[in-house]
Amino acid sequence: MATETIQQKKSRYPVLALRGLVAFPNMMLTFDVGRKKSVKAITAAMEADQMMYLVAQKDISVDDPKEADLYKIGCLVRVRQVLKGPDGNVKILVEGKERATHKALSCDGSYIVGEIEILEDKPLKNREIYKEGLVRRIRSEFEKYASVCPHIAPDVVMTVATNNEVAFLCDFIAFSIPAPYDDKQFVLEQTAISRR
């Protein structure tokens, strides 16, 4: 499967610390990058296989985060596009691939490199009727939320209404709503789908 292919290729990836953002599997994320260390990590990823590990910082005010300043679980992503602005800032588009954790981080010259381990979802072993019930409950709760939050994009509402995969719906909703990043991080850390 895709997870096995990624894992067998290598386990060391450039690391980029996110400020106030959380990357999720199967989601596209666009953000600006200003730190030199982060730009060098992106360059290293582009020169290799376009894969890198994104992990959120616990405190967004830290300029040079160390391992203790980062959450333990992040997302292995593929860099899809890099745009360099005239002011030296970089805008990047990434596609989330897998939940992952870092076993060790080190500074490889001018950017952070991590020993990354893919995290597998713990499958729902319940009967189909239980899974269908979860989907209905997710949709019901999301509809209540959307009715009081007018800034939800119509395509988000449509995706929630038409997708039947519990794991995807949980990640998609957490990624798409304007919630605090530490709440999104909590959802990312749940490998048990029923806890999400």
KOLLOTI-510469 format. One record per residue (C-alpha): residue number from 1; x, y, z. Coordinates in nm, 3 decimals, m for minus. Example, Ala and Ser with C-alpha at 12.3 -4.5 7.8 and 13.67 -1.06 7.14 Angstrom:
pt num->1; px->1.230; py->m0.450; pz->0.780
pt num->2; px->1.367; py->m0.106; pz->0.714
END
This chain:
pt num->1; px->0.000; py->0.000; pz->0.000
pt num->2; px->0.101; py->0.368; pz->m0.016
pt num->3; px->0.199; py->0.373; pz->0.351
pt num->4; px->0.435; py->0.078; pz->0.309
pt num->5; px->0.592; py->0.235; pz->0.000
pt num->6; px->0.664; py->0.562; pz->0.181
pt num->7; px->0.795; py->0.384; pz->0.489
pt num->8; px->1.022; py->0.147; pz->0.298
pt num->9; px->1.186; py->0.422; pz->0.094
pt num->10; px->1.337; py->0.604; pz->0.391
pt num->11; px->1.264; py->0.727; pz->0.738
pt num->12; px->1.467; py->1.051; pz->0.750
pt num->13; px->1.295; py->1.365; pz->0.624
pt num->14; px->1.346; py->1.741; pz->0.641
pt num->15; px->1.131; py->1.890; pz->0.918
pt num->16; px->0.933; py->2.214; pz->0.910
pt num->17; px->0.784; py->2.354; pz->1.232
pt num->18; px->0.441; py->2.512; pz->1.181
pt num->19; px->0.321; py->2.819; pz->1.369
pt num->20; px->m0.050; py->2.806; pz->1.444
pt num->21; px->m0.124; py->2.548; pz->1.172
pt num->22; px->m0.178; py->2.173; pz->1.169
pt num->23; px->m0.135; py->1.955; pz->0.859
pt num->24; px->m0.367; py->1.655; pz->0.813
pt num->25; px->m0.347; py->1.348; pz->0.588
pt num->26; px->m0.539; py->1.381; pz->0.257
pt num->27; px->m0.565; py->1.761; pz->0.291
pt num->28; px->m0.401; py->2.037; pz->0.088
pt num->29; px->m0.242; py->2.317; pz->0.292
pt num->30; px->m0.098; py->2.646; pz->0.168
pt num->31; px->0.109; py->2.870; pz->0.393
pt num->32; px->0.387; py->3.129; pz->0.392
pt num->33; px->0.737; py->3.039; pz->0.509
pt num->34; px->0.975; py->3.304; pz->0.638
pt num->35; px->1.236; py->3.131; pz->0.855
pt num->36; px->1.563; py->3.054; pz->0.676
pt num->37; px->1.580; py->2.710; pz->0.842
pt num->38; px->1.234; py->2.626; pz->0.704
pt num->39; px->1.319; py->2.748; pz->0.353
pt num->40; px->1.632; py->2.530; pz->0.355
pt num->41; px->1.425; py->2.228; pz->0.467
pt num->42; px->1.186; py->2.288; pz->0.174
pt num->43; px->1.482; py->2.315; pz->m0.066
pt num->44; px->1.623; py->1.986; pz->0.067
pt num->45; px->1.283; py->1.816; pz->0.022
pt num->46; px->1.254; py->1.944; pz->m0.336
pt num->47; px->1.604; py->1.820; pz->m0.419
pt num->48; px->1.517; py->1.474; pz->m0.286
pt num->49; px->1.169; py->1.322; pz->m0.320
pt num->50; px->0.950; py->1.623; pz->m0.231
pt num->51; px->0.856; py->1.460; pz->0.100
pt num->52; px->0.890; py->1.635; pz->0.436
pt num->53; px->0.753; py->1.621; pz->0.789
pt num->54; px->0.539; py->1.907; pz->0.920
pt num->55; px->0.479; py->1.938; pz->1.293
pt num->56; px->0.311; py->2.216; pz->1.494
pt num->57; px->0.492; py->2.424; pz->1.754
pt num->58; px->0.342; py->2.430; pz->2.104
pt num->59; px->0.419; py->2.802; pz->2.140
pt num->60; px->0.401; py->3.007; pz->1.819
pt num->61; px->0.622; py->3.284; pz->1.962
pt num->62; px->0.935; py->3.061; pz->1.966
pt num->63; px->1.158; py->3.164; pz->1.673
pt num->64; px->1.403; py->2.874; pz->1.680
pt num->65; px->1.206; py->2.570; pz->1.802
pt num->66; px->1.384; py->2.271; pz->1.951
pt num->67; px->1.238; py->1.922; pz->1.991
pt num->68; px->1.076; py->2.011; pz->2.326
pt num->69; px->0.892; py->2.303; pz->2.157
pt num->70; px->0.718; py->2.073; pz->1.907
pt num->71; px->0.423; py->1.840; pz->1.939
pt num->72; px->0.513; py->1.472; pz->1.911
pt num->73; px->0.277; py->1.393; pz->1.621
pt num->74; px->0.275; py->1.565; pz->1.282
pt num->75; px->0.210; py->1.483; pz->0.918
pt num->76; px->0.429; py->1.349; pz->0.641
pt num->77; px->0.353; py->1.561; pz->0.332
pt num->78; px->0.445; py->1.591; pz->m0.034
pt num->79; px->0.544; py->1.939; pz->m0.148
pt num->80; px->0.328; py->2.020; pz->m0.451
pt num->81; px->0.431; py->2.378; pz->m0.526
pt num->82; px->0.680; py->2.638; pz->m0.404
pt num->83; px->0.647; py->3.006; pz->m0.499
pt num->84; px->0.924; py->3.248; pz->m0.410
pt num->85; px->0.825; py->3.612; pz->m0.368
pt num->86; px->1.039; py->3.916; pz->m0.445
pt num->87; px->1.066; py->3.990; pz->m0.071
pt num->88; px->1.238; py->3.655; pz->m0.009
pt num->89; px->0.934; py->3.492; pz->0.148
pt num->90; px->0.818; py->3.157; pz->0.020
pt num->91; px->0.461; py->3.028; pz->m0.027
pt num->92; px->0.424; py->2.652; pz->m0.025
pt num->93; px->0.145; py->2.410; pz->m0.116
pt num->94; px->0.163; py->2.065; pz->0.045
pt num->95; px->m0.052; py->1.753; pz->0.033
pt num->96; px->m0.083; py->1.557; pz->0.357
pt num->97; px->0.002; py->1.189; pz->0.319
pt num->98; px->0.031; py->1.014; pz->0.657
pt num->99; px->0.007; py->1.078; pz->1.030
pt num->100; px->0.357; py->1.040; pz->1.166
pt num->101; px->0.571; py->1.088; pz->1.473
pt num->102; px->0.935; py->1.181; pz->1.510
pt num->103; px->1.160; py->0.944; pz->1.700
pt num->104; px->1.456; py->1.183; pz->1.692
pt num->105; px->1.534; py->1.527; pz->1.551
pt num->106; px->1.877; py->1.661; pz->1.462
pt num->107; px->2.015; py->1.968; pz->1.289
pt num->108; px->2.163; py->1.854; pz->0.957
pt num->109; px->2.365; py->2.162; pz->0.866
pt num->110; px->2.116; py->2.446; pz->0.837
pt num->111; px->1.780; py->2.274; pz->0.881
pt num->112; px->1.615; py->2.011; pz->1.101
pt num->113; px->1.603; py->1.645; pz->0.996
pt num->114; px->1.386; py->1.389; pz->1.169
pt num->115; px->1.369; py->1.012; pz->1.207
pt num->116; px->1.004; py->0.971; pz->1.116
pt num->117; px->0.771; py->0.680; pz->1.185
pt num->118; px->0.434; py->0.644; pz->1.009
pt num->119; px->0.134; py->0.602; pz->1.242
pt num->120; px->m0.137; py->0.364; pz->1.130
pt num->121; px->m0.502; py->0.431; pz->1.213
pt num->122; px->m0.653; py->0.181; pz->1.452
pt num->123; px->m0.937; py->0.042; pz->1.238
pt num->124; px->m1.300; py->0.044; pz->1.339
pt num->125; px->m1.381; py->m0.320; pz->1.403
pt num->126; px->m1.748; py->m0.254; pz->1.467
pt num->127; px->m2.039; py->m0.361; pz->1.252
pt num->128; px->m2.144; py->m0.148; pz->0.955
pt num->129; px->m2.449; py->m0.016; pz->1.141
pt num->130; px->m2.219; py->0.136; pz->1.406
pt num->131; px->m2.007; py->0.305; pz->1.137
pt num->132; px->m2.321; py->0.440; pz->0.969
pt num->133; px->m2.435; py->0.572; pz->1.306
pt num->134; px->m2.103; py->0.751; pz->1.353
pt num->135; px->m2.133; py->0.914; pz->1.010
pt num->136; px->m2.489; py->1.031; pz->1.090
pt num->137; px->m2.374; py->1.170; pz->1.425
pt num->138; px->m2.077; py->1.351; pz->1.267
pt num->139; px->m2.304; py->1.506; pz->1.004
pt num->140; px->m2.565; py->1.606; pz->1.262
pt num->141; px->m2.308; py->1.777; pz->1.486
pt num->142; px->m2.148; py->1.949; pz->1.188
pt num->143; px->m2.488; py->2.077; pz->1.066
pt num->144; px->m2.550; py->2.232; pz->1.410
pt num->145; px->m2.207; py->2.394; pz->1.396
pt num->146; px->m2.254; py->2.520; pz->1.039
pt num->147; px->m2.591; py->2.674; pz->1.127
pt num->148; px->m2.430; py->2.906; pz->1.383
pt num->149; px->m2.103; py->2.964; pz->1.195
pt num->150; px->m2.185; py->3.141; pz->0.868
pt num->151; px->m1.826; py->3.142; pz->0.741
pt num->152; px->m1.818; py->2.774; pz->0.644
pt num->153; px->m1.749; py->2.735; pz->0.271
pt num->154; px->m2.024; py->2.562; pz->0.069
pt num->155; px->m1.780; py->2.300; pz->m0.065
pt num->156; px->m1.698; py->2.199; pz->0.296
pt num->157; px->m2.068; py->2.148; pz->0.369
pt num->158; px->m2.107; py->1.948; pz->0.047
pt num->159; px->m1.808; py->1.724; pz->0.123
pt num->160; px->m1.938; py->1.646; pz->0.472
pt num->161; px->m2.285; py->1.569; pz->0.331
pt num->162; px->m2.156; py->1.330; pz->0.063
pt num->163; px->m1.857; py->1.146; pz->0.217
pt num->164; px->m1.918; py->0.829; pz->0.421
pt num->165; px->m1.567; py->0.758; pz->0.552
pt num->166; px->m1.547; py->0.825; pz->0.927
pt num->167; px->m1.169; py->0.883; pz->0.944
pt num->168; px->m1.172; py->1.125; pz->0.651
pt num->169; px->m1.475; py->1.319; pz->0.783
pt num->170; px->m1.315; py->1.371; pz->1.124
pt num->171; px->m0.990; py->1.497; pz->0.974
pt num->172; px->m1.165; py->1.705; pz->0.709
pt num->173; px->m1.392; py->1.883; pz->0.956
pt num->174; px->m1.108; py->1.951; pz->1.201
pt num->175; px->m0.894; py->2.084; pz->0.916
pt num->176; px->m1.171; py->2.297; pz->0.761
pt num->177; px->m1.325; py->2.479; pz->1.058
pt num->178; px->m1.172; py->2.787; pz->1.221
pt num->179; px->m1.078; py->2.612; pz->1.548
pt num->180; px->m0.769; py->2.681; pz->1.763
pt num->181; px->m0.464; py->2.495; pz->1.635
pt num->182; px->m0.419; py->2.303; pz->1.962
pt num->183; px->m0.772; py->2.161; pz->1.921
pt num->184; px->m0.683; py->2.054; pz->1.567
pt num->185; px->m0.362; py->1.901; pz->1.702
pt num->186; px->m0.568; py->1.696; pz->1.949
pt num->187; px->m0.767; py->1.547; pz->1.658
pt num->188; px->m0.448; py->1.477; pz->1.462
pt num->189; px->m0.302; py->1.286; pz->1.759
pt num->190; px->m0.593; py->1.041; pz->1.775
pt num->191; px->m0.497; py->0.723; pz->1.591
pt num->192; px->m0.816; py->0.555; pz->1.718
pt num->193; px->m1.080; py->0.669; pz->1.467
pt num->194; px->m1.364; py->0.642; pz->1.721
pt num->195; px->m1.184; py->0.891; pz->1.952
pt num->196; px->m1.154; py->1.148; pz->1.673
END
